[in-house]
Amino acid sequence: MSNQIEDWLESDGPCLSTVLTQRLMEQGVSAEAARQRVSRGGKKVRRLSGLVFPKNARFLYHDSDYKKERYWRALLRDIGKASPAYGPAIGAILSRGGVVPLAHFDIVSGSPILQKGQVASSTVLARLEAVKFLTRIQVDGVGECIAIDANGHFGLPDTSNMRARLITENVLLCAVGDWARRLGIASFDKIELRGEGALPRYGTFNWDLCGPSYLRHLLRRNDAGAVIPGFLVCDAVAGGDVDELAMAAFVRKCKLSAGLPKMPHMFPVSIADRYTREAQRLGKANGIVMATPRTLFGTEVAIGLATLLTTLSKAAAVAVSKPEVIEELFNRLGGIEGAAKNLRGALFEMIVGHAVQAISGGSIDIGKRLHVASGQEVFKAELDVFRVLGNKVTVYECKGYQPSQTVTLGEVEAWITEKVPGIYKWLTADQFHNHQIHFEFWTSGNFSPEAQQLLERASAATRKYGVSFKDGPAVRKYVADLPTPGLIKVLDEHYFNHPLARFDRRYDGSTRLAELELELDPRPSVNGFAMGSTGLGDIPL
């Protein structure tokens, strides 16, 4: 005998049990009888475990749909409609290339770290992992990440461009912080950014950026009459489209924060390259400032950020054919307070890549990742610059530092004793087993005496492969041989003659600061409210 529940699920696809109950009731079945019939289901009816829906609803599907595209699409649809804690988290990750660092999940999920009566962000993650919608992966150069799973039906996580996106977002957040300081929107020295220590926190949520604001309409007073500042909060997405589901995560953070008693007022800003019409409608309806880099900073910076993302995603090709882009990026973005430190490391790899290819020839790759499994052991590494010329392979380790910054003994030890042997083993086991192999450590800064001594000993003692190094002056001398003056100009202006570098050279700044023996509190308080990792989360709920 045909089973009506099975037939509906097979023909129309998975859905919530409440939908089937309502459908039966529309045919004249009583509410109780309809619930019992749906509960009995059938031999080929399956129930999803691991996720809780409102009103005790269950996600039902036909056995033939399990883990197929229709299954995942229906699950996302019903999660988005019926479970405000789960759908926005998925949408936020999809808008970020399908993968985010584990540490950033608390920012993007739309759920609090801990708040009475609400599902915690950690619980959201655990439940979405349990139903295989999300999974944990290791991304070389980033670490443990949360990625969309769903058997690949929403695309594969964009791990190859993840580092480029994160660097671009960091520069974008520096621009937001600079903008807020210049306009007095937030306290000048108390704006916190993601990536500068503990995640910024306001209330029970983490954010990409937050800082106390003394704008008149945000101020309030406590029972004692003391002024309590409001807070600027901001989340940013570089290179992706923010749709309604992704915007719902940010809106959820704002609404749950506003619902807490005695919380300071907030000034919420969302920044992304593009918003769908539905996302714009949702954000505006909830009082969100929805900005793009162009509307907030103007065309010059917007083009610079877009160029940075594209450049870092195709670093090797750009380094070889269009090295002038490196100078353009510093010109467009270097004036943003704090942006230079994000640019300096990534673009130094491109300077090295262009220089060695232009002078010594061969083909190059930048940011090449290794993930080699050998029994129970896994070796992972990122090759900053990888050059092949005939039967010779050269691997360059690049540190884009200021001249005052020192490559430490620990950095060199890790490179010589762990990274170099692992890469050599991979090279000789692969297609390069008959090649001459050389490893070079380049920095625009300098080496500590102990680090340089270790490099010299390794260079003299190693026979299986070559080891050499270049400090800032040696790098400058090498790049000076290029026929185009653009890169030496970039090195001089943004590495060797940067204002902070000039200060350190003239006054020995780092030594003088150490002599002061200041005890700086990294988490200053504002009228009794602690900033940073403790944020305002200690307010009684």
C-alpha positions as CSV (number, residue, x, y, z in Angstrom):
1,M,0.0,0.0,0.0
2,S,1.2,3.4,-0.9
3,N,2.3,5.6,2.0
4,Q,1.2,9.2,1.6
5,I,4.1,10.7,3.6
6,E,6.6,8.8,1.7
7,D,5.0,9.8,-1.6
8,W,5.0,13.5,-0.7
9,L,8.7,13.4,0.4
10,E,9.8,11.5,-2.7
11,S,7.9,13.8,-5.1
12,D,8.3,17.2,-3.4
13,G,11.5,16.8,-1.5
14,P,12.5,17.0,2.2
15,C,10.6,19.4,4.5
16,L,9.7,20.0,8.2
17,S,7.2,17.7,9.9
18,T,5.0,20.7,10.5
19,V,4.6,21.3,6.8
20,L,3.3,17.7,6.3
21,T,1.0,18.0,9.3
22,Q,-0.5,21.2,7.9
23,R,-0.9,19.5,4.5
24,L,-2.9,16.6,6.1
25,M,-5.0,19.0,8.1
26,E,-6.0,20.8,4.9
27,Q,-7.3,17.4,3.6
28,G,-9.6,17.2,6.6
29,V,-7.5,15.2,9.0
30,S,-7.6,16.3,12.6
31,A,-4.5,18.0,14.1
32,E,-3.8,15.1,16.5
33,A,-4.3,12.4,13.8
34,A,-2.1,14.3,11.4
35,R,0.7,14.6,13.9
36,Q,0.5,10.9,14.6
37,R,0.5,10.0,10.9
38,V,3.6,12.2,10.3
39,S,5.3,10.8,13.4
40,R,4.8,7.2,12.1
41,G,6.3,8.2,8.8
42,G,7.1,5.2,6.7
43,K,9.9,2.7,6.0
44,K,11.7,5.1,3.7
45,V,11.1,8.2,5.8
46,R,14.2,9.5,7.7
47,R,14.4,12.1,10.5
48,L,17.4,14.4,10.9
49,S,19.0,14.2,14.3
50,G,21.3,16.8,15.8
51,L,19.3,20.0,15.0
52,V,16.4,21.3,17.0
53,F,13.7,23.2,15.2
54,P,10.9,25.4,16.9
55,K,7.7,23.7,18.1
56,N,9.4,20.3,18.1
57,A,9.4,20.2,14.3
58,R,11.7,17.6,12.7
59,F,13.4,17.7,9.3
60,L,12.1,14.7,7.3
61,Y,13.4,13.3,4.0
62,H,13.0,10.3,1.8
63,D,15.7,7.8,1.9
64,S,16.5,8.3,-1.7
65,D,17.4,12.0,-1.2
66,Y,19.9,11.5,1.6
67,K,23.0,13.8,1.0
68,K,21.9,14.7,-2.5
69,E,21.6,18.3,-3.6
70,R,17.8,18.4,-3.0
71,Y,18.4,17.3,0.6
72,W,21.0,20.0,1.3
73,R,19.1,22.8,-0.4
74,A,15.9,21.9,1.5
75,L,17.8,21.7,4.8
76,L,19.3,25.1,4.3
77,R,15.9,26.5,3.3
78,D,14.2,25.2,6.4
79,I,17.1,26.1,8.7
80,G,17.0,29.6,7.4
81,K,13.2,29.9,7.9
82,A,12.7,28.1,11.2
83,S,16.0,28.3,13.1
84,P,17.5,31.8,13.3
85,A,20.6,30.5,15.1
86,Y,21.8,28.2,12.3
87,G,20.9,29.6,8.9
88,P,22.7,32.9,9.3
89,A,25.9,31.1,10.4
90,I,25.8,29.1,7.1
91,G,25.0,32.2,5.0
92,A,27.9,34.2,6.6
93,I,30.4,31.5,5.9
94,L,29.2,31.1,2.3
95,S,29.6,34.8,1.7
96,R,33.3,34.4,2.8
97,G,34.2,31.8,0.3
98,G,32.8,28.9,2.2
99,V,35.6,28.9,4.8
100,V,36.7,31.0,7.8
101,P,39.4,30.6,10.5
102,L,38.0,28.8,13.6
103,A,38.8,31.8,15.7
104,H,36.5,33.9,13.5
105,F,33.5,31.7,13.7
106,D,32.3,33.5,16.9
107,I,32.4,36.7,14.8
108,V,30.4,35.5,11.8
109,S,28.0,33.0,13.3
110,G,25.5,35.6,14.5
111,S,25.2,33.8,17.9
112,P,26.6,35.0,21.2
113,I,29.5,33.6,23.0
114,L,27.3,33.1,26.0
115,Q,23.9,34.7,26.6
116,K,21.0,33.5,28.7
117,G,18.1,32.1,26.7
118,Q,20.2,32.0,23.4
119,V,22.0,29.2,21.6
120,A,25.8,29.8,22.0
121,S,28.0,30.1,19.0
122,S,29.9,27.0,20.1
123,T,26.7,25.0,20.2
124,V,25.7,26.3,16.7
125,L,29.0,25.0,15.4
126,A,28.8,21.7,17.1
127,R,25.2,21.0,15.8
128,L,26.0,22.1,12.2
129,E,29.1,19.8,12.4
130,A,26.9,17.0,13.6
131,V,24.6,17.2,10.6
132,K,27.7,17.5,8.2
133,F,26.8,21.0,7.0
134,L,30.1,22.3,8.4
135,T,33.4,20.6,8.9
136,R,36.9,21.4,10.3
137,I,39.8,21.6,8.0
138,Q,43.5,22.6,8.2
139,V,44.6,25.4,5.9
140,D,48.3,25.9,5.6
141,G,49.4,29.3,6.7
142,V,46.0,29.9,8.5
143,G,45.5,26.9,10.8
144,E,42.2,25.2,11.8
145,C,39.2,26.5,9.9
146,I,35.5,26.0,9.6
147,A,34.3,25.2,6.1
148,I,31.1,24.4,4.3
149,D,30.7,20.6,3.8
150,A,27.3,19.5,2.5
151,N,29.0,17.0,0.2
152,G,30.2,19.9,-2.0
153,H,26.7,20.9,-3.1
154,F,27.4,24.5,-2.2
155,G,30.8,24.5,-3.8
156,L,34.2,23.7,-2.4
157,P,35.7,26.1,0.2
158,D,37.9,28.6,-1.4
159,T,41.1,27.9,0.6
160,S,43.4,29.0,-2.2
161,N,42.3,32.6,-2.0
162,M,41.6,32.6,1.8
163,R,44.9,34.3,2.8
164,A,44.3,37.0,0.2
165,R,40.8,37.7,1.5
166,L,42.0,37.8,5.2
167,I,44.8,40.2,4.4
168,T,42.5,42.4,2.3
169,E,39.9,42.4,5.2
170,N,42.6,43.4,7.6
171,V,43.5,46.4,5.5
172,L,39.8,47.2,5.1
173,L,39.4,47.1,8.9
174,C,42.4,49.4,9.3
175,A,40.7,51.8,6.9
176,V,37.5,51.7,9.0
177,G,39.5,52.3,12.2
178,D,41.3,55.2,10.5
179,W,38.0,56.7,9.3
180,A,36.5,56.4,12.8
181,R,39.4,58.1,14.4
182,R,39.5,61.0,11.9
183,L,35.8,61.7,12.3
184,G,35.8,61.2,16.0
185,I,33.3,58.4,15.8
186,A,35.2,56.3,18.2
187,S,37.9,57.0,20.8
188,F,41.2,57.5,19.0
189,D,43.4,55.0,20.9
190,K,40.7,52.5,22.0
191,I,39.5,51.0,18.7
192,E,40.2,47.3,18.6
193,L,40.6,45.3,15.4
194,R,40.4,41.6,14.7
195,G,43.9,40.2,14.4
196,E,45.5,42.5,17.0
197,G,45.2,40.2,19.9
198,A,42.0,39.0,21.5
199,L,38.9,39.3,19.3
200,P,37.1,42.7,19.8
201,R,34.1,42.3,22.0
202,Y,31.0,44.3,22.7
203,G,28.4,42.7,25.0
204,T,28.1,39.0,24.5
205,F,29.4,39.0,20.9
206,N,32.8,39.2,19.1
207,W,33.2,41.6,16.2
208,D,35.7,42.5,13.5
209,L,36.1,46.0,15.0
210,C,34.7,47.8,18.0
211,G,35.5,50.9,20.0
212,P,33.8,53.3,22.5
213,S,32.0,56.3,21.0
214,Y,31.2,59.6,22.6
215,L,28.9,60.8,19.8
216,R,26.1,62.7,21.6
217,H,23.2,60.4,20.5
218,L,25.0,57.3,21.8
219,L,25.8,58.6,25.3
220,R,23.8,57.5,28.3
221,R,24.3,57.8,32.1
222,N,24.3,55.2,34.7
223,D,22.4,55.4,38.1
224,A,25.3,57.4,39.6
225,G,25.2,59.9,36.8
226,A,28.5,58.8,35.1
227,V,28.6,59.1,31.3
228,I,28.6,55.7,29.5
229,P,29.8,55.9,25.9
230,G,28.2,54.0,23.1
231,F,30.1,51.6,20.9
232,L,31.0,51.5,17.2
233,V,30.8,47.9,16.0
234,C,31.7,46.6,12.5
235,D,31.9,43.4,10.6
236,A,33.6,43.3,7.1
237,V,33.6,41.0,4.1
238,A,36.1,41.4,1.3
239,G,35.3,40.2,-2.2
240,G,32.0,38.4,-1.5
241,D,28.4,39.1,-2.0
242,V,26.4,39.5,1.1
243,D,22.9,38.0,0.7
244,E,19.9,38.1,3.0
245,L,21.0,35.0,5.0
246,A,24.5,36.4,5.6
247,M,23.1,39.8,6.6
248,A,20.8,38.1,9.0
249,A,23.8,37.0,11.0
250,F,24.9,40.7,11.6
251,V,21.3,41.8,12.2
252,R,20.9,39.0,14.8
253,K,24.0,40.2,16.7
254,C,22.7,43.8,16.7
255,K,19.2,42.8,17.8
256,L,20.3,40.5,20.6
257,S,22.8,43.1,21.8
258,A,20.2,45.8,21.9
259,G,17.9,43.6,23.9
260,L,20.3,43.3,26.8
261,P,19.5,45.5,29.8
262,K,21.9,48.4,30.7
263,M,23.9,47.9,27.5
264,P,25.6,51.0,26.0
265,H,24.0,52.1,22.8
266,M,25.6,50.9,19.6
267,F,26.5,52.2,16.1
268,P,26.4,49.1,13.8
269,V,28.3,49.2,10.5
270,S,28.5,46.4,7.9
271,I,31.0,46.7,5.1
272,A,31.1,44.5,2.0
273,D,31.7,44.9,-1.7
274,R,28.2,44.1,-2.7
275,Y,24.8,43.5,-1.1
276,T,21.8,41.7,-2.7
277,R,18.5,43.7,-2.8
278,E,17.1,41.5,-0.1
279,A,20.1,42.0,2.2
280,Q,19.9,45.8,1.7
281,R,16.2,45.7,2.7
282,L,16.9,43.6,5.8
283,G,19.8,45.7,6.9
284,K,18.0,49.1,6.4
285,A,14.9,47.8,8.2
286,N,17.0,47.1,11.2
287,G,19.0,50.4,11.3
288,I,22.3,49.0,10.0
289,V,24.7,51.3,8.2
290,M,25.5,49.3,5.1
291,A,28.6,50.6,3.5
292,T,30.9,49.6,0.7
293,P,34.6,50.5,0.4
294,R,33.7,53.0,-2.3
295,T,30.9,54.8,-0.4
296,L,32.9,54.9,2.8
297,F,36.5,55.7,1.6
298,G,36.1,56.9,-2.0
299,T,37.1,55.4,-5.4
300,E,40.9,55.5,-4.8
301,V,40.8,53.2,-1.7
302,A,38.1,51.0,-3.1
303,I,40.1,50.3,-6.3
304,G,43.2,49.7,-4.1
305,L,41.4,47.1,-2.0
306,A,39.9,45.3,-5.0
307,T,43.4,45.3,-6.7
308,L,45.0,44.0,-3.5
309,L,42.6,41.0,-3.4
310,T,43.1,40.2,-7.0
311,T,46.9,40.7,-6.8
312,L,47.3,38.4,-3.8
313,S,45.1,35.8,-5.4
314,K,47.3,35.7,-8.4
315,A,50.6,36.8,-6.8
316,A,53.0,34.9,-9.0
317,A,51.5,36.0,-12.3
318,V,51.3,39.7,-11.2
319,A,54.8,39.6,-9.8
320,V,56.2,38.4,-13.1
321,S,54.2,40.4,-15.6
322,K,53.0,43.5,-13.7
323,P,55.3,44.4,-10.8
324,E,54.3,48.0,-11.0
325,V,51.1,47.0,-9.2
326,I,53.1,46.5,-6.0
327,E,54.0,50.2,-6.0
328,E,50.4,51.2,-6.9
329,L,49.1,49.2,-3.9
330,F,51.4,51.0,-1.5
331,N,50.4,54.3,-3.0
332,R,46.7,53.7,-2.8
333,L,46.6,52.0,0.6
334,G,49.8,52.8,2.4
335,G,48.4,56.0,3.9
336,I,45.8,54.0,5.9
337,E,46.9,53.9,9.5
338,G,48.0,50.3,10.3
339,A,47.6,49.0,6.7
340,A,51.4,49.0,5.9
341,K,52.1,46.1,8.3
342,N,49.5,44.0,6.5
343,L,50.9,44.9,3.1
344,R,54.5,44.7,3.9
345,G,54.8,40.9,4.5
346,A,52.6,39.8,1.6
347,L,54.0,42.2,-1.0
348,F,57.6,41.5,0.0
349,E,57.1,37.9,-1.3
350,M,56.0,39.4,-4.6
351,I,59.1,41.7,-4.7
352,V,61.4,38.7,-4.1
353,G,59.5,36.7,-6.6
354,H,59.8,39.3,-9.4
355,A,63.4,40.0,-8.6
356,V,64.7,36.4,-8.7
357,Q,62.7,35.6,-11.8
358,A,63.7,38.8,-13.6
359,I,67.4,38.5,-12.7
360,S,68.0,34.7,-12.5
361,G,65.2,33.4,-14.7
362,G,63.0,30.3,-14.4
363,S,59.3,29.9,-13.4
364,I,58.0,31.0,-10.0
365,D,55.1,30.2,-7.7
366,I,54.2,32.3,-4.7
367,G,52.4,30.9,-1.6
368,K,52.7,27.3,-2.8
369,R,51.2,25.0,-0.2
370,L,52.4,21.5,0.8
371,H,50.3,18.9,2.6
372,V,52.1,15.6,2.6
373,A,50.9,12.6,4.5
374,S,53.4,9.9,5.5
375,G,51.8,7.2,7.6
376,Q,50.5,8.9,10.7
377,E,52.6,12.0,10.2
378,V,51.5,15.0,8.1
379,F,54.0,17.7,6.9
380,K,52.5,21.0,6.0
381,A,54.3,24.1,4.8
382,E,53.8,27.2,2.7
383,L,56.6,28.0,0.2
384,D,56.8,31.8,0.0
385,V,58.6,31.8,-3.3
386,F,59.3,28.6,-5.3
387,R,61.5,28.9,-8.4
388,V,62.4,26.3,-10.9
389,L,65.1,26.8,-13.6
390,G,66.2,23.8,-15.6
391,N,67.4,21.2,-13.0
392,K,67.7,23.7,-10.2
393,V,65.0,24.4,-7.6
394,T,65.2,27.3,-5.1
395,V,62.8,27.8,-2.2
396,Y,62.8,31.3,-0.6
397,E,61.6,32.1,2.9
398,C,60.5,35.8,3.0
399,K,60.1,38.1,6.0
400,G,58.9,41.6,5.0
401,Y,60.1,43.5,8.1
402,Q,61.2,47.0,8.8
403,P,65.0,47.4,9.1
404,S,64.5,47.7,12.9
405,Q,62.8,44.3,13.1
406,T,65.0,41.3,13.7
407,V,64.7,37.7,12.5
408,T,65.2,35.8,15.8
409,L,67.2,32.7,16.5
410,G,64.0,30.8,17.1
411,E,62.6,31.6,13.6
412,V,65.8,30.5,11.9
413,E,66.0,27.3,14.1
414,A,62.5,26.3,13.1
415,W,63.3,27.0,9.4
416,I,66.5,25.0,9.4
417,T,65.5,22.1,11.6
418,E,61.8,21.6,10.6
419,K,60.7,23.4,7.5
420,V,63.7,22.9,5.2
421,P,64.1,19.1,5.9
422,G,60.4,18.6,5.3
423,I,60.4,20.5,2.0
424,Y,63.6,18.7,0.9
425,K,62.0,15.3,1.6
426,W,58.9,16.3,-0.4
427,L,61.1,17.6,-3.3
428,T,63.3,14.5,-3.5
429,A,60.3,12.2,-3.3
430,D,58.5,14.0,-6.1
431,Q,59.4,15.1,-9.6
432,F,62.5,17.0,-8.4
433,H,64.5,14.1,-7.1
434,N,67.3,14.7,-9.7
435,H,67.4,18.5,-9.2
436,Q,69.9,20.7,-7.4
437,I,68.0,22.1,-4.4
438,H,68.7,25.4,-2.7
439,F,67.0,27.2,0.3
440,E,67.3,30.9,0.9
441,F,66.1,33.1,3.8
442,W,65.4,36.7,2.7
443,T,64.4,39.6,5.0
444,S,64.1,43.3,4.6
445,G,65.0,43.6,8.3
446,N,68.1,42.0,9.9
447,F,69.1,38.8,11.6
448,S,70.0,38.6,15.3
449,P,73.7,37.7,15.8
450,E,72.8,34.2,16.9
451,A,70.4,33.7,14.0
452,Q,73.1,34.8,11.5
453,Q,75.7,32.5,13.1
454,L,73.3,29.6,12.8
455,L,72.6,30.4,9.1
456,E,76.4,30.6,8.4
457,R,77.0,27.3,10.1
458,A,74.2,25.6,8.2
459,S,75.4,27.1,4.9
460,A,79.0,25.7,5.5
461,A,77.9,22.3,6.9
462,T,75.0,21.3,4.7
463,R,75.9,19.1,1.7
464,K,72.6,17.6,0.5
465,Y,71.2,21.1,-0.4
466,G,72.4,24.7,-0.4
467,V,71.5,27.2,2.3
468,S,72.0,31.0,2.0
469,F,70.4,34.2,3.3
470,K,70.1,37.9,2.6
471,D,69.3,40.7,5.1
472,G,67.8,44.1,4.2
473,P,71.0,45.7,2.7
474,A,71.7,42.6,0.6
475,V,68.1,42.5,-0.6
476,R,68.3,46.1,-1.6
477,K,71.6,45.6,-3.5
478,Y,70.1,42.6,-5.4
479,V,66.9,44.4,-6.3
480,A,68.9,47.5,-7.4
481,D,70.2,45.5,-10.4
482,L,66.7,45.3,-11.9
483,P,66.2,47.5,-15.0
484,T,63.0,49.0,-13.6
485,P,63.4,51.5,-10.7
486,G,59.9,50.9,-9.3
487,L,60.7,48.1,-6.8
488,I,63.8,49.7,-5.3
489,K,61.6,52.8,-4.8
490,V,59.0,50.7,-3.0
491,L,61.7,49.1,-0.8
492,D,63.1,52.5,0.1
493,E,59.8,54.2,0.9
494,H,57.9,51.4,2.6
495,Y,60.6,49.2,4.1
496,F,63.9,50.9,4.6
497,N,62.9,54.5,4.9
498,H,59.5,54.1,6.5
499,P,59.0,56.8,9.2
500,L,59.1,54.3,12.0
501,A,62.3,52.8,10.6
502,R,63.9,56.2,10.4
503,F,62.9,56.9,14.0
504,D,64.4,53.7,15.2
505,R,67.6,54.3,13.3
506,R,68.0,57.8,14.7
507,Y,66.9,57.2,18.3
508,D,67.2,53.4,18.8
509,G,63.5,53.5,19.4
510,S,62.9,49.9,20.5
511,T,65.7,50.1,23.1
512,R,64.5,53.4,24.5
513,L,60.9,52.1,24.8
514,A,62.2,49.0,26.7
515,E,64.1,51.2,29.1
516,L,61.0,53.0,30.1
517,E,59.6,49.7,31.6
518,L,56.0,50.8,31.1
519,E,53.2,48.6,32.3
520,L,50.7,49.1,29.6
521,D,47.2,47.7,30.1
522,P,46.2,46.1,26.8
523,R,42.6,46.2,27.9
524,P,41.8,49.7,29.0
525,S,38.5,50.4,30.6
526,V,36.0,53.0,29.7
527,N,33.9,54.3,32.6
528,G,34.1,51.0,34.3
529,F,33.4,48.9,31.2
530,A,36.3,46.6,30.3
531,M,37.4,46.5,26.6
532,G,38.5,43.6,24.6
533,S,38.2,39.9,25.4
534,T,36.2,40.6,28.5
535,G,34.4,43.5,26.8
536,L,30.9,44.1,28.3
537,G,30.2,40.5,28.7
538,D,30.4,40.8,32.5
539,I,27.2,42.9,32.7
540,P,24.5,40.8,34.5
541,L,22.0,39.4,32.0
